[in-house]
Amino acid sequence: MAASTLGAANKRRMQEILKVLWREYPEAECSLHYGTPFQLLIAVMLSAQCTDDRVNLVTPELFRVYPDAESMAKGDLEVIRHLIRSINFFNNKAKALFETSKLLVERHGGTVPDRMEDLIHLRGVGRKTANVVLGVGFGIPSLVVDTHVGRLSRRMGFTKSSDPVKVEHELVKIVPKENWTEYAHLLIAHGRKICTARKALCDECPVRQYCPKVGVVRR
């Protein structure tokens, strides 16, 4: 099949999958709790290799003590460590929060920038974190590729790559731009409920007719 024909077919299949997932998960959204773009940035940084539920237990007190970049930049690293001590890799993350807050104050007047090129120059901020902040915090269409999105996109046959950046670049060609942010929310919800890493519940999957089940272990 020609590349252009395959691309068109994948776009049509993607649209059908999105329709079904919207019906299944109408309330799918970012599960992290935050009040400002700065707090969203901090929460996403903490969520790396940690559950959102755990992060949501830690951030209320963290944000009470350090509600913005200015206060955290002037804060005490040991206090930050103590406040996030139940988070995975809290030592490294505390340093990243502290240094990122300083950079935000020094380079951006204490505000979180709304450009990818600025965000990824902050310590502990890669494309995934930046895309969450842009899409959820600023409403700028951004396609997040986390472990769920990568796994499901491969199983659905939309990519063969395990490189998140390559996956993102492939997906933006077939996911409508206005749906980039929602795509991640929907796949994360579906990945947690049905298409889990340990076992894909294909018999219960509402999009099974559109999915080639690439790499799925048949049981």
C-alpha positions in Angstrom: 0.0 0.0 0.0 1.3 3.4 -1.0 2.4 5.7 1.9 -0.2 8.3 1.1 -3.0 5.7 1.0 -1.8 4.2 4.3 -1.7 7.6 5.8 -5.2 8.4 4.7 -6.4 5.0 6.0 -4.8 5.6 9.4 -6.4 9.0 9.6 -9.8 7.5 9.1 -9.2 4.8 11.6 -7.9 7.3 14.1 -11.1 9.3 13.8 -13.2 6.3 14.4 -11.1 5.3 17.5 -11.4 8.8 18.9 -15.2 8.8 18.5 -15.5 5.6 20.5 -13.0 6.7 23.2 -14.8 10.0 23.6 -18.0 8.1 24.3 -16.2 5.7 26.7 -14.3 8.3 28.6 -16.2 11.6 28.4 -14.5 13.0 31.5 -10.9 12.0 30.6 -8.6 14.9 31.6 -5.4 15.6 33.4 -5.7 13.9 36.9 -3.1 16.1 38.6 -4.3 18.8 40.9 -3.0 22.3 40.4 -4.1 26.0 40.5 -1.7 27.7 38.2 0.6 26.9 35.2 3.5 26.9 37.7 1.8 24.4 40.0 1.0 22.2 37.0 4.6 22.3 35.9 5.8 21.2 39.3 3.1 18.5 39.6 4.1 17.1 36.2 7.8 17.1 37.1 7.0 15.2 40.3 4.8 12.7 38.4 7.8 11.2 36.4 8.0 7.5 37.5 5.4 8.2 40.1 1.6 7.9 40.3 -0.6 10.9 39.9 -2.5 9.9 43.1 0.8 10.0 45.1 1.7 13.4 43.6 -1.8 14.7 44.5 -1.2 13.7 48.2 2.1 15.7 48.3 1.3 18.9 46.4 -1.3 20.5 48.7 1.3 21.1 51.4 4.1 21.9 48.9 2.0 24.5 47.2 0.9 25.9 50.6 4.5 26.6 51.5 5.7 27.4 47.9 2.7 28.6 45.8 4.8 30.2 43.1 8.2 30.3 41.4 9.4 33.3 43.5 8.7 31.6 46.9 10.2 28.3 45.8 13.3 30.0 44.3 13.9 31.6 47.7 13.0 28.5 49.6 15.1 25.9 51.4 16.2 22.8 49.4 16.0 20.7 52.5 12.4 21.8 53.1 11.5 20.9 49.5 13.1 17.5 50.0 11.1 17.0 53.2 7.8 18.0 51.6 8.2 15.6 48.7 10.0 12.8 50.5 7.3 10.2 49.6 7.8 10.8 45.9 10.1 8.5 43.9 13.6 10.0 43.4 12.7 12.9 45.7 16.3 14.1 46.0 16.9 14.7 42.3 13.4 16.1 41.9 13.8 18.5 44.8 16.9 19.9 43.1 15.1 20.1 39.8 12.1 22.0 41.3 14.5 24.4 43.1 16.7 25.1 40.1 13.7 25.4 37.7 12.1 27.9 40.0 15.2 30.0 40.0 15.4 29.9 36.2 11.8 30.9 35.9 12.5 34.0 38.1 15.8 34.9 36.4 14.7 34.3 32.8 11.0 34.7 32.7 10.0 37.0 35.5 8.6 34.1 37.6 6.1 33.1 35.0 6.0 29.8 33.2 6.7 30.3 29.5 4.2 29.1 26.9 6.8 28.0 24.3 8.3 24.5 23.9 11.8 25.9 23.3 11.7 27.8 26.6 10.2 25.0 28.6 12.7 22.3 27.6 15.6 24.5 28.8 14.3 24.2 32.4 15.9 21.5 34.5 13.9 18.3 34.6 11.6 19.4 31.8 11.5 17.3 28.6 9.1 17.3 25.7 6.5 15.2 27.6 6.3 17.6 30.5 6.4 20.6 28.2 3.5 19.3 26.1 1.4 18.7 29.2 2.0 22.3 30.4 1.3 23.7 26.9 -1.8 21.6 26.3 -3.4 21.6 29.8 -2.0 24.8 31.3 -2.2 27.1 28.3 -4.7 25.3 25.9 -2.1 25.1 23.2 -2.6 21.9 21.1 0.2 19.6 22.2 0.5 15.8 21.9 1.9 14.1 25.0 3.5 10.7 24.6 3.8 8.9 27.9 4.1 5.1 28.4 0.4 4.6 27.9 0.2 6.6 24.7 3.3 5.0 23.3 2.1 1.4 24.1 -1.4 1.9 22.8 -0.3 3.7 19.7 2.0 0.8 18.8 -0.6 -1.8 19.6 -3.1 0.1 17.4 -0.6 0.1 14.5 0.0 3.9 14.3 3.7 3.7 15.0 6.5 1.1 15.3 8.8 3.3 17.3 9.5 3.2 21.0 11.2 6.7 20.9 8.6 9.2 22.4 9.8 12.0 20.1 9.4 9.9 17.0 6.0 8.7 18.1 4.9 12.2 18.7 6.1 13.3 15.2 4.2 10.4 13.6 1.0 10.9 15.6 0.6 14.6 14.8 0.3 13.6 11.2 -2.8 11.5 11.8 -4.4 13.0 14.9 -6.4 16.2 14.1 -4.6 19.1 15.7 -7.6 20.2 17.7 -7.5 16.8 19.3 -3.8 16.5 20.2 -4.3 17.3 23.9 -7.4 15.1 24.2 -5.7 12.1 22.5 -3.3 11.6 25.4 -6.1 11.9 28.0 -8.2 9.3 26.2 -5.4 6.8 25.7 -4.2 7.2 29.3 -7.7 6.5 30.5 -8.0 3.5 28.1 -4.6 2.2 29.0 -5.3 2.2 32.7 -8.7 0.5 32.3 -8.5 -1.9 29.3 -5.3 -1.9 27.4 -3.0 -2.3 30.4 0.7 -3.1 30.1 0.4 -6.5 31.8 -2.7 -7.7 29.9 -4.7 -6.2 27.1 -8.4 -7.0 27.7 -9.2 -7.2 24.0 -12.5 -8.9 24.5 -13.7 -5.9 26.5 -12.2 -3.3 24.3 -14.6 -0.9 22.6 -12.2 -0.2 19.7 -11.2 -3.8 19.0 -12.6 -3.7 15.5 -10.2 -0.9 14.6 -7.1 -2.3 16.4 -4.7 -4.8 14.7 -3.4 -5.7 18.2 0.3 -5.4 17.3 2.5 -7.1 19.8 -0.4 -8.2 22.0 0.1 -11.6 23.6 -2.8 -13.8 22.8 -4.0 -15.7 25.9 
